[in-house]
Amino acid sequence: MKRKLIIALLCAAAALLQTTLMGYIEIASIRPNLQVILATSFALMCGSKTGLTVGALAGFFLDLVSGSTPGFYTLAYAWIGYLTGFSYRIFYDDDIKTPLLLIAGADLLYGLYQYITTFLIRGRIHFFFYLRRIIIPEMIYTVILAVFIYQLNFYINRKTARTYF
């Protein structure tokens, strides 16, 4: 119960930080994506089911505080958490390289989702412009911030994980 409450508080805090304080550290209108970091890191440490839950919860809170189309972020982050959770058994938790690569891939996937659902549908087909100006810089910025946030998530996961010994 304590673990679920902490994860819910992390998701709510990430949504509030994403919509408020991240505006102060944006560079060229690019913000790091805290929800991708949160969903991917817990998916890698706990599996697809937890990744799906954390992603959906993080997206739901972001839907609530951002005032966007209901379910837009919930769907995106739930899929990201679910898909990155398949790497649960492949890597070691304390190795930082694999999570950073998967966070970069998840952010790239999120950028493609956002491009398709918000720009391509409206007839804006300048994909390489969007890729070069928004998707790649956001991915780099998210990975730089993920170096620090993943360590915090790893610590929280270790402290709240059930141990049977």
Phi and psi in radians as a Rosetta constraint file:
Dihedral C 1 N 2 CA 2 C 2 CIRCULARHARMONIC -1.091 0.35
Dihedral N 2 CA 2 C 2 N 3 CIRCULARHARMONIC -0.696 0.35
Dihedral C 2 N 3 CA 3 C 3 CIRCULARHARMONIC -1.125 0.35
Dihedral N 3 CA 3 C 3 N 4 CIRCULARHARMONIC -0.766 0.35
Dihedral C 3 N 4 CA 4 C 4 CIRCULARHARMONIC -1.118 0.35
Dihedral N 4 CA 4 C 4 N 5 CIRCULARHARMONIC -0.692 0.35
Dihedral C 4 N 5 CA 5 C 5 CIRCULARHARMONIC -1.142 0.35
Dihedral N 5 CA 5 C 5 N 6 CIRCULARHARMONIC -0.728 0.35
Dihedral C 5 N 6 CA 6 C 6 CIRCULARHARMONIC -1.135 0.35
Dihedral N 6 CA 6 C 6 N 7 CIRCULARHARMONIC -0.728 0.35
Dihedral C 6 N 7 CA 7 C 7 CIRCULARHARMONIC -1.134 0.35
Dihedral N 7 CA 7 C 7 N 8 CIRCULARHARMONIC -0.710 0.35
Dihedral C 7 N 8 CA 8 C 8 CIRCULARHARMONIC -1.119 0.35
Dihedral N 8 CA 8 C 8 N 9 CIRCULARHARMONIC -0.708 0.35
Dihedral C 8 N 9 CA 9 C 9 CIRCULARHARMONIC -1.156 0.35
Dihedral N 9 CA 9 C 9 N 10 CIRCULARHARMONIC -0.652 0.35
Dihedral C 9 N 10 CA 10 C 10 CIRCULARHARMONIC -1.110 0.35
Dihedral N 10 CA 10 C 10 N 11 CIRCULARHARMONIC -0.726 0.35
Dihedral C 10 N 11 CA 11 C 11 CIRCULARHARMONIC -1.132 0.35
Dihedral N 11 CA 11 C 11 N 12 CIRCULARHARMONIC -0.735 0.35
Dihedral C 11 N 12 CA 12 C 12 CIRCULARHARMONIC -1.164 0.35
Dihedral N 12 CA 12 C 12 N 13 CIRCULARHARMONIC -0.729 0.35
Dihedral C 12 N 13 CA 13 C 13 CIRCULARHARMONIC -1.140 0.35
Dihedral N 13 CA 13 C 13 N 14 CIRCULARHARMONIC -0.685 0.35
Dihedral C 13 N 14 CA 14 C 14 CIRCULARHARMONIC -1.112 0.35
Dihedral N 14 CA 14 C 14 N 15 CIRCULARHARMONIC -0.700 0.35
Dihedral C 14 N 15 CA 15 C 15 CIRCULARHARMONIC -1.157 0.35
Dihedral N 15 CA 15 C 15 N 16 CIRCULARHARMONIC -0.739 0.35
Dihedral C 15 N 16 CA 16 C 16 CIRCULARHARMONIC -1.150 0.35
Dihedral N 16 CA 16 C 16 N 17 CIRCULARHARMONIC -0.732 0.35
Dihedral C 16 N 17 CA 17 C 17 CIRCULARHARMONIC -1.144 0.35
Dihedral N 17 CA 17 C 17 N 18 CIRCULARHARMONIC -0.672 0.35
Dihedral C 17 N 18 CA 18 C 18 CIRCULARHARMONIC -1.096 0.35
Dihedral N 18 CA 18 C 18 N 19 CIRCULARHARMONIC -0.659 0.35
Dihedral C 18 N 19 CA 19 C 19 CIRCULARHARMONIC -1.600 0.35
Dihedral N 19 CA 19 C 19 N 20 CIRCULARHARMONIC -0.259 0.35
Dihedral C 19 N 20 CA 20 C 20 CIRCULARHARMONIC -2.002 0.35
Dihedral N 20 CA 20 C 20 N 21 CIRCULARHARMONIC -1.257 0.35
Dihedral C 20 N 21 CA 21 C 21 CIRCULARHARMONIC -1.298 0.35
Dihedral N 21 CA 21 C 21 N 22 CIRCULARHARMONIC -0.438 0.35
Dihedral C 21 N 22 CA 22 C 22 CIRCULARHARMONIC -1.167 0.35
Dihedral N 22 CA 22 C 22 N 23 CIRCULARHARMONIC -0.345 0.35
Dihedral C 22 N 23 CA 23 C 23 CIRCULARHARMONIC -1.144 0.35
Dihedral N 23 CA 23 C 23 N 24 CIRCULARHARMONIC -0.442 0.35
Dihedral C 23 N 24 CA 24 C 24 CIRCULARHARMONIC -1.419 0.35
Dihedral N 24 CA 24 C 24 N 25 CIRCULARHARMONIC -0.370 0.35
Dihedral C 24 N 25 CA 25 C 25 CIRCULARHARMONIC -1.940 0.35
Dihedral N 25 CA 25 C 25 N 26 CIRCULARHARMONIC 0.249 0.35
Dihedral C 25 N 26 CA 26 C 26 CIRCULARHARMONIC -1.264 0.35
Dihedral N 26 CA 26 C 26 N 27 CIRCULARHARMONIC 2.553 0.35
Dihedral C 26 N 27 CA 27 C 27 CIRCULARHARMONIC -2.110 0.35
Dihedral N 27 CA 27 C 27 N 28 CIRCULARHARMONIC 2.123 0.35
Dihedral C 27 N 28 CA 28 C 28 CIRCULARHARMONIC 0.926 0.35
Dihedral N 28 CA 28 C 28 N 29 CIRCULARHARMONIC 0.761 0.35
Dihedral C 28 N 29 CA 29 C 29 CIRCULARHARMONIC 1.110 0.35
Dihedral N 29 CA 29 C 29 N 30 CIRCULARHARMONIC 0.400 0.35
Dihedral C 29 N 30 CA 30 C 30 CIRCULARHARMONIC -1.953 0.35
Dihedral N 30 CA 30 C 30 N 31 CIRCULARHARMONIC 2.231 0.35
Dihedral C 30 N 31 CA 31 C 31 CIRCULARHARMONIC -1.990 0.35
Dihedral N 31 CA 31 C 31 N 32 CIRCULARHARMONIC 2.534 0.35
Dihedral C 31 N 32 CA 32 C 32 CIRCULARHARMONIC -1.221 0.35
Dihedral N 32 CA 32 C 32 N 33 CIRCULARHARMONIC 2.651 0.35
Dihedral C 32 N 33 CA 33 C 33 CIRCULARHARMONIC -1.770 0.35
Dihedral N 33 CA 33 C 33 N 34 CIRCULARHARMONIC 1.728 0.35
Dihedral C 33 N 34 CA 34 C 34 CIRCULARHARMONIC -1.209 0.35
Dihedral N 34 CA 34 C 34 N 35 CIRCULARHARMONIC -0.584 0.35
Dihedral C 34 N 35 CA 35 C 35 CIRCULARHARMONIC -1.184 0.35
Dihedral N 35 CA 35 C 35 N 36 CIRCULARHARMONIC -0.630 0.35
Dihedral C 35 N 36 CA 36 C 36 CIRCULARHARMONIC -1.113 0.35
Dihedral N 36 CA 36 C 36 N 37 CIRCULARHARMONIC -0.760 0.35
Dihedral C 36 N 37 CA 37 C 37 CIRCULARHARMONIC -1.079 0.35
Dihedral N 37 CA 37 C 37 N 38 CIRCULARHARMONIC -0.806 0.35
Dihedral C 37 N 38 CA 38 C 38 CIRCULARHARMONIC -1.133 0.35
Dihedral N 38 CA 38 C 38 N 39 CIRCULARHARMONIC -0.884 0.35
Dihedral C 38 N 39 CA 39 C 39 CIRCULARHARMONIC -1.128 0.35
Dihedral N 39 CA 39 C 39 N 40 CIRCULARHARMONIC -0.760 0.35
Dihedral C 39 N 40 CA 40 C 40 CIRCULARHARMONIC -1.202 0.35
Dihedral N 40 CA 40 C 40 N 41 CIRCULARHARMONIC -0.732 0.35
Dihedral C 40 N 41 CA 41 C 41 CIRCULARHARMONIC -1.158 0.35
Dihedral N 41 CA 41 C 41 N 42 CIRCULARHARMONIC -0.739 0.35
Dihedral C 41 N 42 CA 42 C 42 CIRCULARHARMONIC -1.263 0.35
Dihedral N 42 CA 42 C 42 N 43 CIRCULARHARMONIC -0.532 0.35
Dihedral C 42 N 43 CA 43 C 43 CIRCULARHARMONIC -1.146 0.35
Dihedral N 43 CA 43 C 43 N 44 CIRCULARHARMONIC -0.700 0.35
Dihedral C 43 N 44 CA 44 C 44 CIRCULARHARMONIC -1.220 0.35
Dihedral N 44 CA 44 C 44 N 45 CIRCULARHARMONIC -0.555 0.35
Dihedral C 44 N 45 CA 45 C 45 CIRCULARHARMONIC -1.509 0.35
Dihedral N 45 CA 45 C 45 N 46 CIRCULARHARMONIC -0.420 0.35
Dihedral C 45 N 46 CA 46 C 46 CIRCULARHARMONIC -2.216 0.35
Dihedral N 46 CA 46 C 46 N 47 CIRCULARHARMONIC -0.267 0.35
Dihedral C 46 N 47 CA 47 C 47 CIRCULARHARMONIC 1.970 0.35
Dihedral N 47 CA 47 C 47 N 48 CIRCULARHARMONIC 3.101 0.35
Dihedral C 47 N 48 CA 48 C 48 CIRCULARHARMONIC -1.151 0.35
Dihedral N 48 CA 48 C 48 N 49 CIRCULARHARMONIC -0.696 0.35
Dihedral C 48 N 49 CA 49 C 49 CIRCULARHARMONIC -1.118 0.35
Dihedral N 49 CA 49 C 49 N 50 CIRCULARHARMONIC -0.805 0.35
Dihedral C 49 N 50 CA 50 C 50 CIRCULARHARMONIC -1.189 0.35
Dihedral N 50 CA 50 C 50 N 51 CIRCULARHARMONIC -0.669 0.35
Dihedral C 50 N 51 CA 51 C 51 CIRCULARHARMONIC -1.070 0.35
Dihedral N 51 CA 51 C 51 N 52 CIRCULARHARMONIC -0.730 0.35
Dihedral C 51 N 52 CA 52 C 52 CIRCULARHARMONIC -1.088 0.35
Dihedral N 52 CA 52 C 52 N 53 CIRCULARHARMONIC -0.776 0.35
Dihedral C 52 N 53 CA 53 C 53 CIRCULARHARMONIC -1.150 0.35
Dihedral N 53 CA 53 C 53 N 54 CIRCULARHARMONIC -0.840 0.35
Dihedral C 53 N 54 CA 54 C 54 CIRCULARHARMONIC -1.145 0.35
Dihedral N 54 CA 54 C 54 N 55 CIRCULARHARMONIC -0.726 0.35
Dihedral C 54 N 55 CA 55 C 55 CIRCULARHARMONIC -1.097 0.35
Dihedral N 55 CA 55 C 55 N 56 CIRCULARHARMONIC -0.789 0.35
Dihedral C 55 N 56 CA 56 C 56 CIRCULARHARMONIC -1.135 0.35
Dihedral N 56 CA 56 C 56 N 57 CIRCULARHARMONIC -0.694 0.35
Dihedral C 56 N 57 CA 57 C 57 CIRCULARHARMONIC -1.190 0.35
Dihedral N 57 CA 57 C 57 N 58 CIRCULARHARMONIC -0.745 0.35
Dihedral C 57 N 58 CA 58 C 58 CIRCULARHARMONIC -1.122 0.35
Dihedral N 58 CA 58 C 58 N 59 CIRCULARHARMONIC -0.718 0.35
Dihedral C 58 N 59 CA 59 C 59 CIRCULARHARMONIC -1.167 0.35
Dihedral N 59 CA 59 C 59 N 60 CIRCULARHARMONIC -0.666 0.35
Dihedral C 59 N 60 CA 60 C 60 CIRCULARHARMONIC -1.100 0.35
Dihedral N 60 CA 60 C 60 N 61 CIRCULARHARMONIC -0.798 0.35
Dihedral C 60 N 61 CA 61 C 61 CIRCULARHARMONIC -1.117 0.35
Dihedral N 61 CA 61 C 61 N 62 CIRCULARHARMONIC -0.651 0.35
Dihedral C 61 N 62 CA 62 C 62 CIRCULARHARMONIC -1.195 0.35
Dihedral N 62 CA 62 C 62 N 63 CIRCULARHARMONIC -0.643 0.35
Dihedral C 62 N 63 CA 63 C 63 CIRCULARHARMONIC -1.061 0.35
Dihedral N 63 CA 63 C 63 N 64 CIRCULARHARMONIC -0.694 0.35
Dihedral C 63 N 64 CA 64 C 64 CIRCULARHARMONIC -1.160 0.35
Dihedral N 64 CA 64 C 64 N 65 CIRCULARHARMONIC -0.797 0.35
Dihedral C 64 N 65 CA 65 C 65 CIRCULARHARMONIC -1.527 0.35
Dihedral N 65 CA 65 C 65 N 66 CIRCULARHARMONIC -0.319 0.35
Dihedral C 65 N 66 CA 66 C 66 CIRCULARHARMONIC -1.616 0.35
Dihedral N 66 CA 66 C 66 N 67 CIRCULARHARMONIC -0.367 0.35
Dihedral C 66 N 67 CA 67 C 67 CIRCULARHARMONIC 1.298 0.35
Dihedral N 67 CA 67 C 67 N 68 CIRCULARHARMONIC 0.399 0.35
Dihedral C 67 N 68 CA 68 C 68 CIRCULARHARMONIC -1.513 0.35
Dihedral N 68 CA 68 C 68 N 69 CIRCULARHARMONIC -2.986 0.35
Dihedral C 68 N 69 CA 69 C 69 CIRCULARHARMONIC -1.034 0.35
Dihedral N 69 CA 69 C 69 N 70 CIRCULARHARMONIC 2.202 0.35
Dihedral C 69 N 70 CA 70 C 70 CIRCULARHARMONIC -1.038 0.35
Dihedral N 70 CA 70 C 70 N 71 CIRCULARHARMONIC 2.248 0.35
Dihedral C 70 N 71 CA 71 C 71 CIRCULARHARMONIC 1.607 0.35
Dihedral N 71 CA 71 C 71 N 72 CIRCULARHARMONIC -0.154 0.35
Dihedral C 71 N 72 CA 72 C 72 CIRCULARHARMONIC -1.074 0.35
Dihedral N 72 CA 72 C 72 N 73 CIRCULARHARMONIC -0.944 0.35
Dihedral C 72 N 73 CA 73 C 73 CIRCULARHARMONIC -1.305 0.35
Dihedral N 73 CA 73 C 73 N 74 CIRCULARHARMONIC -0.592 0.35
Dihedral C 73 N 74 CA 74 C 74 CIRCULARHARMONIC -1.030 0.35
Dihedral N 74 CA 74 C 74 N 75 CIRCULARHARMONIC -0.821 0.35
Dihedral C 74 N 75 CA 75 C 75 CIRCULARHARMONIC -1.112 0.35
Dihedral N 75 CA 75 C 75 N 76 CIRCULARHARMONIC -0.788 0.35
Dihedral C 75 N 76 CA 76 C 76 CIRCULARHARMONIC -1.098 0.35
Dihedral N 76 CA 76 C 76 N 77 CIRCULARHARMONIC -0.879 0.35
Dihedral C 76 N 77 CA 77 C 77 CIRCULARHARMONIC -1.303 0.35
Dihedral N 77 CA 77 C 77 N 78 CIRCULARHARMONIC -0.487 0.35
Dihedral C 77 N 78 CA 78 C 78 CIRCULARHARMONIC -1.120 0.35
Dihedral N 78 CA 78 C 78 N 79 CIRCULARHARMONIC -0.769 0.35
Dihedral C 78 N 79 CA 79 C 79 CIRCULARHARMONIC -1.130 0.35
Dihedral N 79 CA 79 C 79 N 80 CIRCULARHARMONIC -0.717 0.35
Dihedral C 79 N 80 CA 80 C 80 CIRCULARHARMONIC -1.092 0.35
Dihedral N 80 CA 80 C 80 N 81 CIRCULARHARMONIC -0.797 0.35
Dihedral C 80 N 81 CA 81 C 81 CIRCULARHARMONIC -1.097 0.35
Dihedral N 81 CA 81 C 81 N 82 CIRCULARHARMONIC -0.706 0.35
Dihedral C 81 N 82 CA 82 C 82 CIRCULARHARMONIC -1.170 0.35
Dihedral N 82 CA 82 C 82 N 83 CIRCULARHARMONIC -0.830 0.35
Dihedral C 82 N 83 CA 83 C 83 CIRCULARHARMONIC -1.199 0.35
Dihedral N 83 CA 83 C 83 N 84 CIRCULARHARMONIC -0.691 0.35
Dihedral C 83 N 84 CA 84 C 84 CIRCULARHARMONIC -1.300 0.35
Dihedral N 84 CA 84 C 84 N 85 CIRCULARHARMONIC -0.329 0.35
Dihedral C 84 N 85 CA 85 C 85 CIRCULARHARMONIC -1.196 0.35
Dihedral N 85 CA 85 C 85 N 86 CIRCULARHARMONIC -0.277 0.35
Dihedral C 85 N 86 CA 86 C 86 CIRCULARHARMONIC -1.188 0.35
Dihedral N 86 CA 86 C 86 N 87 CIRCULARHARMONIC -0.281 0.35
Dihedral C 86 N 87 CA 87 C 87 CIRCULARHARMONIC -1.539 0.35
Dihedral N 87 CA 87 C 87 N 88 CIRCULARHARMONIC 0.157 0.35
Dihedral C 87 N 88 CA 88 C 88 CIRCULARHARMONIC -0.965 0.35
Dihedral N 88 CA 88 C 88 N 89 CIRCULARHARMONIC -0.793 0.35
Dihedral C 88 N 89 CA 89 C 89 CIRCULARHARMONIC -1.562 0.35
Dihedral N 89 CA 89 C 89 N 90 CIRCULARHARMONIC -0.068 0.35
Dihedral C 89 N 90 CA 90 C 90 CIRCULARHARMONIC -1.530 0.35
Dihedral N 90 CA 90 C 90 N 91 CIRCULARHARMONIC -0.520 0.35
Dihedral C 90 N 91 CA 91 C 91 CIRCULARHARMONIC -2.146 0.35
Dihedral N 91 CA 91 C 91 N 92 CIRCULARHARMONIC 2.913 0.35
Dihedral C 91 N 92 CA 92 C 92 CIRCULARHARMONIC -1.581 0.35
Dihedral N 92 CA 92 C 92 N 93 CIRCULARHARMONIC 2.388 0.35
Dihedral C 92 N 93 CA 93 C 93 CIRCULARHARMONIC -1.048 0.35
Dihedral N 93 CA 93 C 93 N 94 CIRCULARHARMONIC -0.681 0.35
Dihedral C 93 N 94 CA 94 C 94 CIRCULARHARMONIC -1.440 0.35
Dihedral N 94 CA 94 C 94 N 95 CIRCULARHARMONIC -0.105 0.35
Dihedral C 94 N 95 CA 95 C 95 CIRCULARHARMONIC -1.481 0.35
Dihedral N 95 CA 95 C 95 N 96 CIRCULARHARMONIC 2.161 0.35
Dihedral C 95 N 96 CA 96 C 96 CIRCULARHARMONIC -1.487 0.35
Dihedral N 96 CA 96 C 96 N 97 CIRCULARHARMONIC -0.332 0.35
Dihedral C 96 N 97 CA 97 C 97 CIRCULARHARMONIC -1.183 0.35
Dihedral N 97 CA 97 C 97 N 98 CIRCULARHARMONIC -0.806 0.35
Dihedral C 97 N 98 CA 98 C 98 CIRCULARHARMONIC -1.133 0.35
Dihedral N 98 CA 98 C 98 N 99 CIRCULARHARMONIC -0.797 0.35
Dihedral C 98 N 99 CA 99 C 99 CIRCULARHARMONIC -1.059 0.35
Dihedral N 99 CA 99 C 99 N 100 CIRCULARHARMONIC -0.646 0.35
Dihedral C 99 N 100 CA 100 C 100 CIRCULARHARMONIC -1.160 0.35
Dihedral N 100 CA 100 C 100 N 101 CIRCULARHARMONIC -0.683 0.35
Dihedral C 100 N 101 CA 101 C 101 CIRCULARHARMONIC -1.144 0.35
Dihedral N 101 CA 101 C 101 N 102 CIRCULARHARMONIC -0.718 0.35
Dihedral C 101 N 102 CA 102 C 102 CIRCULARHARMONIC -1.255 0.35
Dihedral N 102 CA 102 C 102 N 103 CIRCULARHARMONIC -0.573 0.35
Dihedral C 102 N 103 CA 103 C 103 CIRCULARHARMONIC -1.151 0.35
Dihedral N 103 CA 103 C 103 N 104 CIRCULARHARMONIC -0.701 0.35
Dihedral C 103 N 104 CA 104 C 104 CIRCULARHARMONIC -1.102 0.35
Dihedral N 104 CA 104 C 104 N 105 CIRCULARHARMONIC -0.752 0.35
Dihedral C 104 N 105 CA 105 C 105 CIRCULARHARMONIC -1.140 0.35
Dihedral N 105 CA 105 C 105 N 106 CIRCULARHARMONIC -0.687 0.35
Dihedral C 105 N 106 CA 106 C 106 CIRCULARHARMONIC -1.167 0.35
Dihedral N 106 CA 106 C 106 N 107 CIRCULARHARMONIC -0.669 0.35
Dihedral C 106 N 107 CA 107 C 107 CIRCULARHARMONIC -1.200 0.35
Dihedral N 107 CA 107 C 107 N 108 CIRCULARHARMONIC -0.616 0.35
Dihedral C 107 N 108 CA 108 C 108 CIRCULARHARMONIC -1.120 0.35
Dihedral N 108 CA 108 C 108 N 109 CIRCULARHARMONIC -0.754 0.35
Dihedral C 108 N 109 CA 109 C 109 CIRCULARHARMONIC -1.080 0.35
Dihedral N 109 CA 109 C 109 N 110 CIRCULARHARMONIC -0.727 0.35
Dihedral C 109 N 110 CA 110 C 110 CIRCULARHARMONIC -1.123 0.35
Dihedral N 110 CA 110 C 110 N 111 CIRCULARHARMONIC -0.719 0.35
Dihedral C 110 N 111 CA 111 C 111 CIRCULARHARMONIC -1.079 0.35
Dihedral N 111 CA 111 C 111 N 112 CIRCULARHARMONIC -0.708 0.35
Dihedral C 111 N 112 CA 112 C 112 CIRCULARHARMONIC -1.143 0.35
Dihedral N 112 CA 112 C 112 N 113 CIRCULARHARMONIC -0.718 0.35
Dihedral C 112 N 113 CA 113 C 113 CIRCULARHARMONIC -1.059 0.35
Dihedral N 113 CA 113 C 113 N 114 CIRCULARHARMONIC -0.786 0.35
Dihedral C 113 N 114 CA 114 C 114 CIRCULARHARMONIC -1.160 0.35
Dihedral N 114 CA 114 C 114 N 115 CIRCULARHARMONIC -0.683 0.35
Dihedral C 114 N 115 CA 115 C 115 CIRCULARHARMONIC -1.091 0.35
Dihedral N 115 CA 115 C 115 N 116 CIRCULARHARMONIC -0.829 0.35
Dihedral C 115 N 116 CA 116 C 116 CIRCULARHARMONIC -1.132 0.35
Dihedral N 116 CA 116 C 116 N 117 CIRCULARHARMONIC -0.760 0.35
Dihedral C 116 N 117 CA 117 C 117 CIRCULARHARMONIC -1.444 0.35
Dihedral N 117 CA 117 C 117 N 118 CIRCULARHARMONIC -0.372 0.35
Dihedral C 117 N 118 CA 118 C 118 CIRCULARHARMONIC -1.989 0.35
Dihedral N 118 CA 118 C 118 N 119 CIRCULARHARMONIC -0.460 0.35
Dihedral C 118 N 119 CA 119 C 119 CIRCULARHARMONIC -1.935 0.35
Dihedral N 119 CA 119 C 119 N 120 CIRCULARHARMONIC -0.859 0.35
Dihedral C 119 N 120 CA 120 C 120 CIRCULARHARMONIC -1.113 0.35
Dihedral N 120 CA 120 C 120 N 121 CIRCULARHARMONIC -0.668 0.35
Dihedral C 120 N 121 CA 121 C 121 CIRCULARHARMONIC -1.124 0.35
Dihedral N 121 CA 121 C 121 N 122 CIRCULARHARMONIC -0.528 0.35
Dihedral C 121 N 122 CA 122 C 122 CIRCULARHARMONIC -1.522 0.35
Dihedral N 122 CA 122 C 122 N 123 CIRCULARHARMONIC 0.108 0.35
Dihedral C 122 N 123 CA 123 C 123 CIRCULARHARMONIC 1.589 0.35
Dihedral N 123 CA 123 C 123 N 124 CIRCULARHARMONIC 0.124 0.35
Dihedral C 123 N 124 CA 124 C 124 CIRCULARHARMONIC -1.525 0.35
Dihedral N 124 CA 124 C 124 N 125 CIRCULARHARMONIC 1.862 0.35
Dihedral C 124 N 125 CA 125 C 125 CIRCULARHARMONIC -1.881 0.35
Dihedral N 125 CA 125 C 125 N 126 CIRCULARHARMONIC 0.321 0.35
Dihedral C 125 N 126 CA 126 C 126 CIRCULARHARMONIC -1.447 0.35
Dihedral N 126 CA 126 C 126 N 127 CIRCULARHARMONIC 1.238 0.35
Dihedral C 126 N 127 CA 127 C 127 CIRCULARHARMONIC -1.124 0.35
Dihedral N 127 CA 127 C 127 N 128 CIRCULARHARMONIC -0.794 0.35
Dihedral C 127 N 128 CA 128 C 128 CIRCULARHARMONIC -1.183 0.35
Dihedral N 128 CA 128 C 128 N 129 CIRCULARHARMONIC -0.531 0.35
Dihedral C 128 N 129 CA 129 C 129 CIRCULARHARMONIC -1.117 0.35
Dihedral N 129 CA 129 C 129 N 130 CIRCULARHARMONIC -0.822 0.35
Dihedral C 129 N 130 CA 130 C 130 CIRCULARHARMONIC -1.124 0.35
Dihedral N 130 CA 130 C 130 N 131 CIRCULARHARMONIC -0.692 0.35
Dihedral C 130 N 131 CA 131 C 131 CIRCULARHARMONIC -1.104 0.35
Dihedral N 131 CA 131 C 131 N 132 CIRCULARHARMONIC -0.807 0.35
Dihedral C 131 N 132 CA 132 C 132 CIRCULARHARMONIC -1.286 0.35
Dihedral N 132 CA 132 C 132 N 133 CIRCULARHARMONIC -0.613 0.35
Dihedral C 132 N 133 CA 133 C 133 CIRCULARHARMONIC -1.635 0.35
Dihedral N 133 CA 133 C 133 N 134 CIRCULARHARMONIC -0.445 0.35
Dihedral C 133 N 134 CA 134 C 134 CIRCULARHARMONIC -2.156 0.35
Dihedral N 134 CA 134 C 134 N 135 CIRCULARHARMONIC -0.919 0.35
Dihedral C 134 N 135 CA 135 C 135 CIRCULARHARMONIC -1.167 0.35
Dihedral N 135 CA 135 C 135 N 136 CIRCULARHARMONIC -0.916 0.35
Dihedral C 135 N 136 CA 136 C 136 CIRCULARHARMONIC -1.147 0.35
Dihedral N 136 CA 136 C 136 N 137 CIRCULARHARMONIC -0.801 0.35
Dihedral C 136 N 137 CA 137 C 137 CIRCULARHARMONIC -1.084 0.35
Dihedral N 137 CA 137 C 137 N 138 CIRCULARHARMONIC -0.670 0.35
Dihedral C 137 N 138 CA 138 C 138 CIRCULARHARMONIC -1.140 0.35
Dihedral N 138 CA 138 C 138 N 139 CIRCULARHARMONIC -0.679 0.35
Dihedral C 138 N 139 CA 139 C 139 CIRCULARHARMONIC -1.089 0.35
Dihedral N 139 CA 139 C 139 N 140 CIRCULARHARMONIC -0.784 0.35
Dihedral C 139 N 140 CA 140 C 140 CIRCULARHARMONIC -1.115 0.35
Dihedral N 140 CA 140 C 140 N 141 CIRCULARHARMONIC -0.784 0.35
Dihedral C 140 N 141 CA 141 C 141 CIRCULARHARMONIC -1.126 0.35
Dihedral N 141 CA 141 C 141 N 142 CIRCULARHARMONIC -0.689 0.35
Dihedral C 141 N 142 CA 142 C 142 CIRCULARHARMONIC -1.150 0.35
Dihedral N 142 CA 142 C 142 N 143 CIRCULARHARMONIC -0.711 0.35
Dihedral C 142 N 143 CA 143 C 143 CIRCULARHARMONIC -1.165 0.35
Dihedral N 143 CA 143 C 143 N 144 CIRCULARHARMONIC -0.673 0.35
Dihedral C 143 N 144 CA 144 C 144 CIRCULARHARMONIC -1.088 0.35
Dihedral N 144 CA 144 C 144 N 145 CIRCULARHARMONIC -0.772 0.35
Dihedral C 144 N 145 CA 145 C 145 CIRCULARHARMONIC -1.237 0.35
Dihedral N 145 CA 145 C 145 N 146 CIRCULARHARMONIC -0.522 0.35
Dihedral C 145 N 146 CA 146 C 146 CIRCULARHARMONIC -1.156 0.35
Dihedral N 146 CA 146 C 146 N 147 CIRCULARHARMONIC -0.441 0.35
Dihedral C 146 N 147 CA 147 C 147 CIRCULARHARMONIC -0.989 0.35
Dihedral N 147 CA 147 C 147 N 148 CIRCULARHARMONIC -0.682 0.35
Dihedral C 147 N 148 CA 148 C 148 CIRCULARHARMONIC -1.536 0.35
Dihedral N 148 CA 148 C 148 N 149 CIRCULARHARMONIC -0.723 0.35
Dihedral C 148 N 149 CA 149 C 149 CIRCULARHARMONIC -1.251 0.35
Dihedral N 149 CA 149 C 149 N 150 CIRCULARHARMONIC -0.589 0.35
Dihedral C 149 N 150 CA 150 C 150 CIRCULARHARMONIC -1.091 0.35
Dihedral N 150 CA 150 C 150 N 151 CIRCULARHARMONIC -0.669 0.35
Dihedral C 150 N 151 CA 151 C 151 CIRCULARHARMONIC -1.093 0.35
Dihedral N 151 CA 151 C 151 N 152 CIRCULARHARMONIC -0.699 0.35
Dihedral C 151 N 152 CA 152 C 152 CIRCULARHARMONIC -1.141 0.35
Dihedral N 152 CA 152 C 152 N 153 CIRCULARHARMONIC -0.790 0.35
Dihedral C 152 N 153 CA 153 C 153 CIRCULARHARMONIC -1.103 0.35
Dihedral N 153 CA 153 C 153 N 154 CIRCULARHARMONIC -0.659 0.35
Dihedral C 153 N 154 CA 154 C 154 CIRCULARHARMONIC -1.104 0.35
Dihedral N 154 CA 154 C 154 N 155 CIRCULARHARMONIC -0.750 0.35
Dihedral C 154 N 155 CA 155 C 155 CIRCULARHARMONIC -1.116 0.35
Dihedral N 155 CA 155 C 155 N 156 CIRCULARHARMONIC -0.785 0.35
Dihedral C 155 N 156 CA 156 C 156 CIRCULARHARMONIC -1.111 0.35
Dihedral N 156 CA 156 C 156 N 157 CIRCULARHARMONIC -0.707 0.35
Dihedral C 156 N 157 CA 157 C 157 CIRCULARHARMONIC -1.112 0.35
Dihedral N 157 CA 157 C 157 N 158 CIRCULARHARMONIC -0.729 0.35
Dihedral C 157 N 158 CA 158 C 158 CIRCULARHARMONIC -1.145 0.35
Dihedral N 158 CA 158 C 158 N 159 CIRCULARHARMONIC -0.677 0.35
Dihedral C 158 N 159 CA 159 C 159 CIRCULARHARMONIC -1.298 0.35
Dihedral N 159 CA 159 C 159 N 160 CIRCULARHARMONIC -0.488 0.35
Dihedral C 159 N 160 CA 160 C 160 CIRCULARHARMONIC -1.814 0.35
Dihedral N 160 CA 160 C 160 N 161 CIRCULARHARMONIC -0.056 0.35
Dihedral C 160 N 161 CA 161 C 161 CIRCULARHARMONIC -1.235 0.35
Dihedral N 161 CA 161 C 161 N 162 CIRCULARHARMONIC 2.551 0.35
Dihedral C 161 N 162 CA 162 C 162 CIRCULARHARMONIC -1.327 0.35
Dihedral N 162 CA 162 C 162 N 163 CIRCULARHARMONIC 2.286 0.35
Dihedral C 162 N 163 CA 163 C 163 CIRCULARHARMONIC -2.070 0.35
Dihedral N 163 CA 163 C 163 N 164 CIRCULARHARMONIC 2.463 0.35
Dihedral C 163 N 164 CA 164 C 164 CIRCULARHARMONIC -1.929 0.35
Dihedral N 164 CA 164 C 164 N 165 CIRCULARHARMONIC 0.372 0.35
